[in-house]
Amino acid sequence: MKSNAILVTGASSGIGRACAERLAARGFAVFAGVRSESDARALSATKGIVPLSLDVTSADSVREAADRVSRAGGGLFGLVNNAGITVAGPLEALPISSLRLQFEVNVIGQILVAQAFIPLLRESGGRIVLMSSILGRLALPFLGAYAGSKFALGALADSLSMELAPWGVAVSLVEPGNIATKIWEKTRERGLKEAAEDPKRYRELYGEELARFERYTAHAESSGIQAERVARACERALCARRPRSRYTVGWDSRLLGRLAPALAGRVRQRIVRRVVLRR
């Protein structure tokens, strides 16, 4: 079945919205997964984009979204699994509920969506693009939960790629570096200020280094590349005749992707601490 339809999850803002708009401009019929009515209204104004209510942590929501795409009758060529969150904070202080949420959205939700849409992608010999991060190769202090979810996603992408090869369904992982989006602002607000069971106690223990980390994330937000560049990488993964298994985006992602496996663990940790915490 030939199709030009693409589903983009987490399309309300940032990378997801940039992907949805770029793909629609190229002529794809884009189903844009969002969680709120206001986001749906905003996206519906763009030609070629059909908003789709989708919560990747809800099996019912994912099933309903798959049914709606199937009923549309045009098949599905591509899935851009972009929905994700960032949970930050010292692992000693992180509530287990927050850790579970991190993996529920960034890992389990990705597979839940893939399972629901693979039958359509198999018919079209389509493409799956999973949104990872360079932190799927190199963990930072206070972002262990997020990095862990991206490390896991990389393993899942490799297995899924091999499993779907007989049907010609290609799976690619996109690994951006620092992106100029609100993700770091949300990280500081939700993760560092609210995630700990006892924020006051852990501010006393980790306060100086958390302050350094907050300054690092503020700089990362102001100096990061635009989400449009990540959208271009997703477009290449969807449209290339032979898509690569991984696409790094940004100079920092390319550099760290080469350095991470070349450095011994303790050496790598000392360098990362010095860069992130200015020590």
TAMO-V173039 format. One record per residue. N is the residue number from 0. RES is the residue in one small letter. SS is DSSP state (a for helix, b for strand, c for the rest). NEAR is the number of other ideal C-beta (glycine too) atoms within 12 Angstrom. Layout:
n = (N | N)
res = (RES | RES)
ss = (SS | SS)
near = (NEAR | NEAR)
This chain:
n = (0 | 1 | 2 | 3 | 4 | 5 | 6 | 7 | 8 | 9 | 10 | 11 | 12 | 13 | 14 | 15 | 16 | 17 | 18 | 19 | 20 | 21 | 22 | 23 | 24 | 25 | 26 | 27 | 28 | 29 | 30 | 31 | 32 | 33 | 34 | 35 | 36 | 37 | 38 | 39 | 40 | 41 | 42 | 43 | 44 | 45 | 46 | 47 | 48 | 49 | 50 | 51 | 52 | 53 | 54 | 55 | 56 | 57 | 58 | 59 | 60 | 61 | 62 | 63 | 64 | 65 | 66 | 67 | 68 | 69 | 70 | 71 | 72 | 73 | 74 | 75 | 76 | 77 | 78 | 79 | 80 | 81 | 82 | 83 | 84 | 85 | 86 | 87 | 88 | 89 | 90 | 91 | 92 | 93 | 94 | 95 | 96 | 97 | 98 | 99 | 100 | 101 | 102 | 103 | 104 | 105 | 106 | 107 | 108 | 109 | 110 | 111 | 112 | 113 | 114 | 115 | 116 | 117 | 118 | 119 | 120 | 121 | 122 | 123 | 124 | 125 | 126 | 127 | 128 | 129 | 130 | 131 | 132 | 133 | 134 | 135 | 136 | 137 | 138 | 139 | 140 | 141 | 142 | 143 | 144 | 145 | 146 | 147 | 148 | 149 | 150 | 151 | 152 | 153 | 154 | 155 | 156 | 157 | 158 | 159 | 160 | 161 | 162 | 163 | 164 | 165 | 166 | 167 | 168 | 169 | 170 | 171 | 172 | 173 | 174 | 175 | 176 | 177 | 178 | 179 | 180 | 181 | 182 | 183 | 184 | 185 | 186 | 187 | 188 | 189 | 190 | 191 | 192 | 193 | 194 | 195 | 196 | 197 | 198 | 199 | 200 | 201 | 202 | 203 | 204 | 205 | 206 | 207 | 208 | 209 | 210 | 211 | 212 | 213 | 214 | 215 | 216 | 217 | 218 | 219 | 220 | 221 | 222 | 223 | 224 | 225 | 226 | 227 | 228 | 229 | 230 | 231 | 232 | 233 | 234 | 235 | 236 | 237 | 238 | 239 | 240 | 241 | 242 | 243 | 244 | 245 | 246 | 247 | 248 | 249 | 250 | 251 | 252 | 253 | 254 | 255 | 256 | 257 | 258 | 259 | 260 | 261 | 262 | 263 | 264 | 265 | 266 | 267 | 268 | 269 | 270 | 271 | 272 | 273 | 274 | 275 | 276 | 277 | 278)
res = (m | k | s | n | a | i | l | v | t | g | a | s | s | g | i | g | r | a | c | a | e | r | l | a | a | r | g | f | a | v | f | a | g | v | r | s | e | s | d | a | r | a | l | s | a | t | k | g | i | v | p | l | s | l | d | v | t | s | a | d | s | v | r | e | a | a | d | r | v | s | r | a | g | g | g | l | f | g | l | v | n | n | a | g | i | t | v | a | g | p | l | e | a | l | p | i | s | s | l | r | l | q | f | e | v | n | v | i | g | q | i | l | v | a | q | a | f | i | p | l | l | r | e | s | g | g | r | i | v | l | m | s | s | i | l | g | r | l | a | l | p | f | l | g | a | y | a | g | s | k | f | a | l | g | a | l | a | d | s | l | s | m | e | l | a | p | w | g | v | a | v | s | l | v | e | p | g | n | i | a | t | k | i | w | e | k | t | r | e | r | g | l | k | e | a | a | e | d | p | k | r | y | r | e | l | y | g | e | e | l | a | r | f | e | r | y | t | a | h | a | e | s | s | g | i | q | a | e | r | v | a | r | a | c | e | r | a | l | c | a | r | r | p | r | s | r | y | t | v | g | w | d | s | r | l | l | g | r | l | a | p | a | l | a | g | r | v | r | q | r | i | v | r | r | v | v | l | r | r)
ss = (c | c | c | c | b | b | b | b | c | c | c | c | c | a | a | a | a | a | a | a | a | a | a | a | a | a | c | c | b | b | b | b | b | b | c | c | a | a | a | a | a | a | a | a | c | c | c | c | b | b | b | b | b | c | c | c | c | c | a | a | a | a | a | a | a | a | a | a | a | a | a | a | c | c | c | c | c | b | b | b | b | c | c | c | c | c | c | c | c | c | c | c | c | b | c | a | a | a | a | a | a | a | a | a | a | a | a | a | a | a | a | a | a | a | a | a | a | a | a | a | a | a | a | a | c | c | b | b | b | b | b | c | c | a | a | a | c | c | c | c | c | c | c | a | a | a | a | a | a | a | a | a | a | a | a | a | a | a | a | a | a | a | a | a | a | a | a | c | c | b | b | b | b | b | b | b | c | c | b | c | c | c | a | a | a | a | a | a | a | a | a | a | a | a | c | b | c | c | a | a | a | a | a | a | a | a | a | a | a | a | a | a | a | a | a | a | a | a | a | a | a | a | a | c | b | c | a | a | a | a | a | a | a | a | a | a | a | a | a | c | c | c | c | c | c | b | b | b | b | c | a | a | a | a | a | a | a | a | a | a | a | a | c | c | a | a | a | a | a | a | a | a | a | a | a | a | a | c | c)
near = (18 | 12 | 29 | 24 | 39 | 50 | 53 | 54 | 49 | 40 | 46 | 35 | 29 | 35 | 42 | 45 | 35 | 39 | 49 | 47 | 33 | 35 | 42 | 31 | 19 | 23 | 16 | 36 | 29 | 46 | 46 | 45 | 45 | 36 | 29 | 17 | 13 | 13 | 27 | 24 | 15 | 20 | 35 | 22 | 15 | 26 | 17 | 25 | 35 | 31 | 33 | 42 | 29 | 43 | 26 | 43 | 28 | 22 | 20 | 16 | 25 | 33 | 21 | 19 | 37 | 31 | 19 | 26 | 39 | 24 | 15 | 20 | 13 | 24 | 27 | 44 | 36 | 45 | 53 | 50 | 50 | 51 | 44 | 43 | 33 | 40 | 40 | 43 | 39 | 32 | 27 | 19 | 32 | 33 | 23 | 17 | 16 | 30 | 29 | 21 | 27 | 37 | 31 | 28 | 35 | 42 | 36 | 27 | 39 | 41 | 33 | 31 | 46 | 40 | 26 | 34 | 45 | 28 | 22 | 38 | 39 | 27 | 21 | 29 | 23 | 38 | 47 | 50 | 50 | 46 | 51 | 46 | 45 | 42 | 42 | 38 | 34 | 37 | 28 | 40 | 33 | 39 | 39 | 30 | 41 | 44 | 33 | 27 | 39 | 40 | 29 | 29 | 42 | 34 | 22 | 32 | 37 | 22 | 19 | 32 | 29 | 16 | 19 | 28 | 17 | 10 | 22 | 20 | 31 | 34 | 41 | 39 | 42 | 47 | 40 | 46 | 32 | 34 | 40 | 26 | 33 | 22 | 36 | 33 | 24 | 24 | 35 | 28 | 19 | 25 | 38 | 38 | 20 | 23 | 39 | 30 | 18 | 18 | 22 | 13 | 14 | 26 | 22 | 15 | 17 | 29 | 19 | 15 | 25 | 32 | 18 | 24 | 33 | 30 | 20 | 32 | 36 | 20 | 19 | 33 | 24 | 17 | 18 | 32 | 29 | 20 | 34 | 26 | 29 | 42 | 41 | 28 | 39 | 47 | 35 | 29 | 42 | 40 | 25 | 19 | 11 | 12 | 28 | 22 | 27 | 31 | 35 | 33 | 38 | 29 | 18 | 29 | 34 | 21 | 20 | 33 | 28 | 16 | 20 | 29 | 12 | 15 | 18 | 12 | 14 | 10 | 14 | 21 | 20 | 16 | 22 | 31 | 21 | 15 | 23 | 30 | 24 | 17 | 16)
